[in-house]
């Protein structure tokens, strides 16, 4: 099965065809480095890592670029308020550069613990690309897409007839106030800043001279300038969280396509949010978790990666300690199986399992089904230990668990997690309703988490694989 991906631009799953045969250009929206990335933020980077691995699996060479936003991202993601990096610098009594460097290093360390290969990524900082951003704004100015207000240079979204095409955004809804602005000089509420002037009588830590005055770039122009510098005016794939669709990514499209007259990106891919214990991640309710918090809870970052792959990247996930510890138990069992199989001479990859695995991966990165297939392989007595080891190593080129080198995470006392029991109960109801398709799907999910369910006269029996 050829690789197909869900394209936010068209709203459809489409066969993937790169601009240049055999090569893929991909840009990932990276972090704004003013605080630690929480576990919800990090979901996006596990997703892009799996995507890159899937592209490699299909024989593509991938040029992967990720931005580091160290200036220009305002508190409210719009054009007003304070720069996130500068605000943190003031609060912590450090320079903006010190803040950006510290949290960039923390981010790179975090993604390393998740087995994301940094060597495969070109990281580019916004502050290192100010000339490119100014040049892009000048191009837009020459083509008549900009105007100047008292606080900066703005893009006129009315001049770009396809504004809002990504995700079929309701522009009327935006105009009704979903984006609250304080600049009355803006022509349209959806207009956005390309260059912001430094406030009169105030010297910012990070500011640069420009043809329009001393100031700093808007958040959106940074991604367009850097992505096109490294990948060209048109490239294959752009990723990010679903929160980027309405504003940030539509702004990128508008300014990029207005400047070049060409299509900016062919495939837009977005990952869904992550809740914690049923609630949106928020500092105000105190439920934010970071990698260091997972470790203190006895959860391996790689087990968190495993848990993320039990859900499809476009599906909302709900983090609970029990569910992720359950994933960790499954991962530990998988490692033990792999160690046992490696006692035999390494065999050959099982062609049937590899083909089925590839079909799941190529179906818009269906990692839940790929994991369920892995546990089917574990139980298959017809496949030799050596062949199982070889096949699992092939699977791991997508999963990224690094099974052949990783240490075994410590787990809590063996017990069936409540969420696994709930799944089994849902399956039992499906069976009673003769909904065999649903029952089979739930069984596959249970097995992907390292457990099996057996039907008995009295109901069901759950046990570890």
C-alpha positions as CSV (number, residue, x, y, z in Angstrom):
1,X,0.0,0.0,0.0
2,X,1.5,3.4,-1.0
3,X,1.9,6.0,1.7
4,X,-1.2,8.2,2.2
5,X,-1.5,11.2,4.5
6,X,-4.4,13.3,5.8
7,X,-3.9,16.7,4.2
8,X,-5.5,19.5,6.3
9,X,-5.5,21.7,3.2
10,X,-8.0,19.5,1.4
11,X,-9.5,17.8,4.4
12,X,-8.8,14.4,2.8
13,X,-6.5,11.5,3.0
14,X,-4.3,11.6,-0.1
15,X,-1.6,9.5,-1.7
16,X,1.7,11.1,-0.9
17,X,3.7,12.3,-4.0
18,X,6.7,14.4,-3.4
19,X,7.8,17.3,-5.6
20,X,11.1,15.6,-6.4
21,X,11.0,11.8,-6.8
22,X,12.8,10.1,-3.9
23,X,13.2,13.3,-1.9
24,X,11.0,15.0,0.7
25,X,11.2,18.5,2.1
26,X,9.5,18.9,5.5
27,X,9.1,21.8,8.0
28,X,8.0,21.3,11.6
29,X,6.8,24.2,13.7
30,X,9.1,24.1,16.7
31,X,9.0,25.5,20.2
32,X,9.0,29.0,21.5
33,X,11.8,28.8,24.0
34,X,10.7,30.7,27.0
35,X,9.7,27.7,29.2
36,X,10.0,24.0,29.4
37,X,8.0,22.1,26.8
38,X,5.2,20.1,28.5
39,X,4.2,16.6,27.6
40,X,1.4,17.9,25.4
41,X,3.8,20.1,23.4
42,X,6.1,17.1,23.0
43,X,3.5,15.0,21.3
44,X,4.0,17.1,18.1
45,X,7.7,16.1,17.9
46,X,7.1,12.4,18.5
47,X,4.5,12.6,15.6
48,X,7.0,14.3,13.3
49,X,9.7,11.8,14.2
50,X,7.4,8.9,13.3
51,X,6.4,10.7,10.1
52,X,10.1,11.1,9.1
53,X,10.7,7.4,9.9
54,X,7.7,6.4,7.8
55,X,9.1,8.5,4.9
56,X,12.4,6.8,5.3
57,X,10.7,3.4,5.4
58,X,9.2,4.2,2.0
59,X,12.6,5.0,0.5
60,X,12.5,8.8,0.7
61,X,15.5,10.9,1.7
62,X,14.1,13.6,4.0
63,X,15.3,17.1,4.6
64,X,13.7,18.0,7.9
65,X,13.8,21.6,9.3
66,X,12.5,22.8,12.6
67,X,12.4,26.4,13.8
68,X,13.3,27.6,17.3
69,X,11.3,30.7,18.0
70,X,13.4,33.0,20.3
71,X,11.8,36.3,19.5
72,X,8.5,37.8,18.3
73,X,6.0,35.4,19.7
74,X,3.5,37.4,21.7
75,X,1.8,36.1,24.8
76,X,-1.6,35.8,23.2
77,X,-0.3,34.4,19.9
78,X,-1.6,37.5,18.2
79,X,0.2,40.9,17.7
80,X,-0.4,42.5,21.1
81,X,1.0,42.0,24.5
82,X,4.5,41.1,25.5
83,X,7.1,39.0,23.7
84,X,7.2,35.6,25.6
85,X,11.0,35.4,25.7
86,X,11.5,39.0,26.8
87,X,8.7,38.7,29.4
88,X,10.4,35.6,30.9
89,X,13.8,37.3,30.8
90,X,12.4,40.2,32.8
91,X,10.7,37.9,35.3
92,X,13.8,35.8,35.9
93,X,16.2,38.8,35.7
94,X,18.2,37.3,32.9
95,X,18.9,38.3,29.3
96,X,16.6,37.2,26.5
97,X,19.5,35.3,25.0
98,X,20.2,33.5,28.3
99,X,16.5,32.5,28.5
100,X,16.4,31.3,24.9
101,X,19.6,29.3,25.2
102,X,18.6,27.6,28.4
103,X,15.2,26.5,27.2
104,X,16.5,25.5,23.8
105,X,19.0,23.2,25.5
106,X,16.2,21.9,27.7
107,X,14.0,21.2,24.7
108,X,16.8,19.4,22.9
109,X,17.5,17.3,25.9
110,X,13.8,16.4,26.3
111,X,13.3,15.2,22.7
112,X,16.5,13.1,23.1
113,X,14.9,11.3,26.0
114,X,12.0,10.5,23.7
115,X,14.4,8.9,21.1
116,X,13.9,11.7,18.6
117,X,17.1,11.7,16.5
118,X,18.3,15.4,16.6
119,X,20.9,14.6,14.0
120,X,18.2,14.2,11.4
121,X,16.9,17.8,11.9
122,X,18.1,21.2,10.8
123,X,17.3,23.6,13.6
124,X,17.0,27.3,12.7
125,X,16.7,30.1,15.2
126,X,14.5,33.2,14.3
127,X,17.2,35.6,15.6
128,X,19.7,34.1,13.2
129,X,17.5,34.9,10.2
130,X,16.5,38.6,10.6
131,X,17.9,39.7,7.2
132,X,15.8,37.0,5.4
133,X,12.7,38.1,7.3
134,X,13.2,41.8,6.4
135,X,13.8,40.8,2.7
136,X,10.6,38.8,2.6
137,X,8.6,41.8,4.1
138,X,10.2,44.1,1.5
139,X,9.0,41.7,-1.3
140,X,5.5,41.9,0.1
141,X,5.7,45.7,0.4
142,X,6.7,46.0,-3.3
143,X,3.8,43.8,-4.3
144,X,1.3,46.0,-2.4
145,X,0.3,43.5,0.4
146,X,1.5,45.7,3.4
147,X,0.6,48.9,5.2
148,X,2.1,50.7,8.1
149,X,0.5,51.7,11.4
150,X,1.9,53.4,14.4
151,X,3.1,50.1,15.9
152,X,4.3,48.2,12.9
153,X,4.1,46.9,9.3
154,X,1.0,44.8,8.7
155,X,-0.2,42.3,6.1
156,X,-3.5,43.1,4.5
157,X,-5.4,39.9,4.4
158,X,-8.1,41.3,2.2
159,X,-5.5,41.4,-0.6
160,X,-5.1,37.6,-0.4
161,X,-8.3,36.1,-1.8
162,X,-7.7,32.6,-0.4
163,X,-7.1,33.7,3.2
164,X,-8.4,31.1,5.6
165,X,-8.3,28.2,3.1
166,X,-6.4,26.0,5.4
167,X,-9.0,24.1,7.5
168,X,-11.9,26.1,5.9
169,X,-11.7,28.8,8.5
170,X,-14.8,30.8,9.3
171,X,-13.6,34.3,8.7
172,X,-16.9,35.8,9.8
173,X,-16.4,34.1,13.2
174,X,-12.9,35.5,13.4
175,X,-14.2,39.0,12.6
176,X,-16.8,38.7,15.3
177,X,-14.1,38.8,17.9
178,X,-12.4,35.4,18.4
179,X,-9.2,37.4,17.9
180,X,-9.4,40.4,20.2
181,X,-7.1,43.2,18.9
182,X,-6.2,46.5,20.4
183,X,-4.8,48.3,17.3
184,X,-7.7,50.4,15.8
185,X,-5.5,51.2,12.8
186,X,-5.8,47.7,11.4
187,X,-7.8,47.5,8.2
188,X,-9.2,44.0,8.9
189,X,-9.2,42.1,12.2
190,X,-7.4,39.2,10.5
191,X,-4.5,41.4,9.4
192,X,-1.3,40.5,11.2
193,X,2.1,42.1,12.0
194,X,5.1,41.4,9.8
195,X,7.4,43.8,11.7
196,X,6.7,45.4,15.1
197,X,8.3,48.7,16.1
198,X,10.0,48.9,19.5
199,X,7.9,51.1,21.8
200,X,8.8,54.7,21.9
201,X,11.3,55.5,24.7
202,X,11.8,51.8,25.5
203,X,14.8,49.7,24.5
204,X,14.0,46.0,24.0
205,X,16.7,43.4,24.6
206,X,16.2,42.0,21.1
207,X,15.6,44.6,18.4
208,X,17.1,45.3,15.0
209,X,17.2,48.2,12.5
210,X,15.0,47.9,9.4
211,X,13.8,50.0,6.5
212,X,10.7,50.9,8.6
213,X,12.3,51.5,11.9
214,X,13.9,49.7,14.8
215,X,11.9,46.7,15.9
216,X,11.5,43.0,15.7
217,X,9.8,40.5,13.4
218,X,6.3,39.1,13.8
219,X,6.0,35.4,14.8
220,X,4.4,34.3,11.5
221,X,7.0,35.9,9.1
222,X,9.8,33.9,10.8
223,X,8.4,30.5,9.7
224,X,7.9,31.6,6.1
225,X,11.4,33.1,5.8
226,X,13.2,30.2,7.4
227,X,11.2,27.4,5.7
228,X,11.7,28.9,2.3
229,X,15.4,29.5,2.8
230,X,16.1,25.9,3.6
231,X,13.4,24.1,1.6
232,X,12.5,26.4,-1.3
233,X,9.5,28.5,-2.2
234,X,7.3,25.4,-2.5
235,X,8.0,22.3,-0.4
236,X,6.3,19.0,0.5
237,X,5.1,18.9,4.1
238,X,4.5,21.3,6.9
239,X,3.4,20.1,10.4
240,X,2.2,21.5,13.6
241,X,-0.5,21.2,16.3
242,X,-4.1,21.8,15.4
243,X,-4.0,25.1,17.4
244,X,-1.8,26.5,14.6
245,X,-4.4,26.0,11.9
246,X,-6.7,29.1,12.3
247,X,-4.2,31.8,12.6
248,X,-0.5,31.0,12.4
249,X,-0.5,28.6,9.5
250,X,-3.1,30.5,7.5
251,X,-0.9,33.6,8.0
252,X,2.1,31.7,6.7
253,X,0.3,30.6,3.6
254,X,-1.0,34.1,2.9
255,X,2.3,35.9,3.2
256,X,4.3,33.2,1.5
257,X,2.0,32.7,-1.5
258,X,1.6,36.5,-1.9
259,X,5.4,36.9,-2.0
260,X,6.1,34.1,-4.5
261,X,3.0,33.7,-6.5
262,X,3.4,30.0,-5.9
263,X,1.8,27.3,-3.8
264,X,3.6,27.3,-0.4
265,X,3.1,23.7,0.9
266,X,1.5,20.7,-0.7
267,X,0.7,18.6,2.4
268,X,-0.3,20.1,5.8
269,X,-0.4,17.7,8.7
270,X,-1.6,18.5,12.2
271,X,-1.6,16.5,15.4
272,X,-4.4,16.7,18.0
273,X,-4.2,17.9,21.6
274,X,-3.5,16.0,24.7
275,X,-5.5,16.3,27.9
276,X,-4.4,15.3,31.4
277,X,-7.0,13.5,33.6
278,X,-9.8,14.8,31.3
279,X,-8.7,18.5,31.4
280,X,-6.9,20.7,29.0
281,X,-3.3,21.3,30.0
282,X,-3.3,24.7,31.9
283,X,-1.1,26.4,34.4
284,X,-4.2,27.9,35.9
285,X,-5.4,24.5,37.1
286,X,-1.9,23.2,37.9
287,X,-2.0,20.1,35.7
288,X,1.0,20.8,33.5
289,X,3.4,17.9,33.4
290,X,7.0,17.9,32.0
291,X,9.4,15.1,31.2
292,X,11.0,15.4,34.6
293,X,7.6,14.9,36.2
294,X,7.1,11.7,34.3
295,X,10.4,10.4,35.5
296,X,9.5,11.3,39.1
297,X,6.3,9.3,38.6
298,X,8.3,6.3,37.6
299,X,7.5,6.6,33.9
300,X,10.2,6.2,31.3
301,X,10.0,8.9,28.5
302,X,10.2,6.0,26.0
303,X,7.1,4.5,27.7
304,X,5.4,7.8,27.2
305,X,6.4,7.6,23.5
306,X,4.9,4.1,23.4
307,X,1.7,5.4,25.0
308,X,1.4,8.2,22.4
309,X,1.6,5.6,19.6
310,X,-1.4,3.7,21.0
311,X,-3.5,6.6,19.8
312,X,-3.6,8.0,16.2
313,X,-1.8,11.3,15.9
314,X,-5.1,13.1,14.8
315,X,-7.0,11.7,17.8
316,X,-7.3,13.5,21.1
317,X,-5.5,11.6,23.9
318,X,-6.2,11.7,27.6
319,X,-3.1,11.2,29.8
320,X,-3.6,9.4,33.1
321,X,-0.9,7.9,35.3
322,X,-2.5,4.5,35.1
323,X,-2.8,4.5,31.3
324,X,0.8,5.4,30.8
325,X,2.1,3.0,33.4
326,X,0.1,0.4,31.6
327,X,1.9,1.3,28.4
328,X,5.2,1.1,30.3
329,X,4.2,-2.5,31.4
330,X,3.6,-3.4,27.8
331,X,6.9,-1.9,26.7
332,X,8.8,-3.8,29.4
333,X,7.1,-7.1,28.3
334,X,8.1,-6.3,24.7
335,X,11.7,-5.7,25.7
336,X,11.7,-9.0,27.6
337,X,10.3,-10.8,24.6
338,X,12.9,-9.2,22.4
339,X,15.8,-10.2,24.7
340,X,14.5,-13.7,24.8
341,X,14.3,-13.9,21.0
342,X,17.8,-12.5,20.6
343,X,19.1,-15.5,22.4
344,X,18.6,-17.4,19.2
345,X,20.5,-16.5,16.0
346,X,18.9,-13.4,14.3
347,X,16.6,-14.7,11.6
348,X,14.9,-13.0,8.7
349,X,12.0,-10.6,8.6
350,X,8.7,-12.2,8.3
351,X,7.4,-10.9,4.9
352,X,3.7,-11.3,5.8
353,X,4.0,-9.3,9.0
354,X,6.2,-6.7,7.5
355,X,3.7,-6.2,4.6
356,X,0.8,-5.8,7.0
357,X,2.8,-3.5,9.2
358,X,3.7,-1.3,6.2
359,X,0.0,-1.1,5.2
360,X,-0.9,0.2,8.6
361,X,2.0,2.7,8.7
362,X,1.2,3.9,5.2
363,X,-2.4,4.4,6.1
364,X,-1.8,7.9,7.6
365,X,0.5,6.5,10.2
366,X,-1.9,4.1,11.9
367,X,0.4,3.3,14.8
368,X,-2.4,1.8,17.0
369,X,-3.0,-1.0,14.5
370,X,0.8,-1.4,14.0
371,X,1.2,-1.9,17.7
372,X,-1.7,-4.4,17.8
373,X,0.0,-6.3,15.0
374,X,3.2,-6.4,17.0
375,X,1.5,-8.2,19.8
376,X,0.0,-10.6,17.3
377,X,3.5,-11.4,16.3
378,X,4.5,-11.9,19.9
379,X,1.8,-14.6,20.3
380,X,2.4,-16.3,16.9
381,X,3.9,-19.7,17.6
382,X,4.4,-20.3,13.9
383,X,7.2,-17.7,13.7
384,X,10.6,-18.6,15.0
385,X,12.3,-16.6,17.8
386,X,15.0,-15.4,15.5
387,X,12.5,-14.3,12.8
388,X,10.5,-12.5,15.5
389,X,13.6,-10.6,16.6
390,X,14.4,-9.6,13.0
391,X,10.8,-8.5,12.3
392,X,10.6,-6.5,15.5
393,X,13.8,-4.7,14.7
394,X,12.2,-3.7,11.4
395,X,9.0,-2.5,13.2
396,X,11.2,-0.6,15.6
397,X,12.5,1.6,12.8
398,X,9.1,3.2,12.9
399,X,8.3,2.9,16.6
400,X,11.7,4.3,17.7
401,X,11.8,2.5,21.0
402,X,15.5,1.5,20.3
403,X,14.8,-1.9,21.7
404,X,18.2,-3.3,20.9
405,X,19.9,-0.8,23.2
406,X,17.4,0.6,25.7
407,X,17.4,-0.4,29.4
408,X,14.3,-1.9,31.0
409,X,12.1,0.8,32.7
410,X,11.1,0.0,36.3
411,X,7.4,-0.7,36.7
412,X,5.0,-0.7,39.6
413,X,3.6,-4.0,41.0
414,X,1.9,-6.0,38.2
415,X,-1.8,-5.4,38.1
416,X,-4.4,-4.8,35.4
417,X,-4.8,-1.0,34.9
418,X,-8.3,0.3,35.3
419,X,-8.4,1.6,31.8
420,X,-7.7,-1.8,30.3
421,X,-10.5,-3.3,32.4
422,X,-12.8,-0.5,31.1
423,X,-11.9,-1.4,27.5
424,X,-12.6,-5.1,28.2
425,X,-16.0,-4.1,29.6
426,X,-16.8,-2.0,26.5
427,X,-15.8,-5.0,24.3
428,X,-18.1,-7.3,26.3
429,X,-21.0,-4.9,25.7
430,X,-20.1,-4.9,22.0
431,X,-20.1,-8.7,21.9
432,X,-23.5,-8.8,23.6
433,X,-24.8,-6.4,21.0
434,X,-23.3,-8.6,18.3
435,X,-21.1,-5.7,17.1
436,X,-18.2,-7.9,16.2
437,X,-16.3,-5.2,14.3
438,X,-16.2,-3.0,17.4
439,X,-15.3,-6.0,19.6
440,X,-12.4,-6.9,17.4
441,X,-11.2,-3.3,17.3
442,X,-11.2,-3.1,21.1
443,X,-9.4,-6.4,21.4
444,X,-6.7,-5.0,19.1
445,X,-6.3,-1.9,21.3
446,X,-6.1,-4.0,24.5
447,X,-3.4,-6.2,22.9
448,X,-1.5,-3.1,21.7
449,X,-1.1,-2.2,25.3
450,X,0.3,-5.6,26.3
451,X,-2.7,-7.4,27.5
452,X,-5.0,-10.1,26.1
453,X,-8.7,-10.7,26.8
454,X,-10.2,-14.2,26.8
455,X,-13.9,-14.9,26.7
456,X,-15.3,-17.3,29.3
457,X,-18.7,-18.5,30.3
458,X,-18.7,-16.0,33.1
459,X,-17.6,-13.0,31.0
460,X,-14.0,-12.2,30.2
461,X,-10.6,-12.8,31.6
462,X,-7.8,-10.3,31.4
463,X,-4.1,-11.1,31.6
464,X,-0.7,-9.8,30.5
465,X,0.7,-11.1,27.2
